[in-house]
Amino acid sequence: VIYEIDTVVPPSAADVFTIDANSGQITLTGELDFEKFFLYDLNVKAKDKGTPPLLGHCKVLVEVLDVN
């Protein structure tokens, strides 16, 4: 199975998240600021290596808590 982030809302945060194509583990490449956005919506797709390949989708919601 190959994982890929399809879309990120807000679009300006697309470079803040990355996904491991083999494991599907999502990691941050930058900081999240509660003052800018407190909720991120990632649409992830997974595709197998069959012929024809099968495709699945899921939504990952990331809620940022203000610790101040």
Secondary structure, DSSP 8 states (H G I E B T S, - for coil): -EEEEEEEESGGGTTTEEE-TTT--EEESS---TTT-SEEEEEEEEE-SSSS--EEEEEEEEE-----
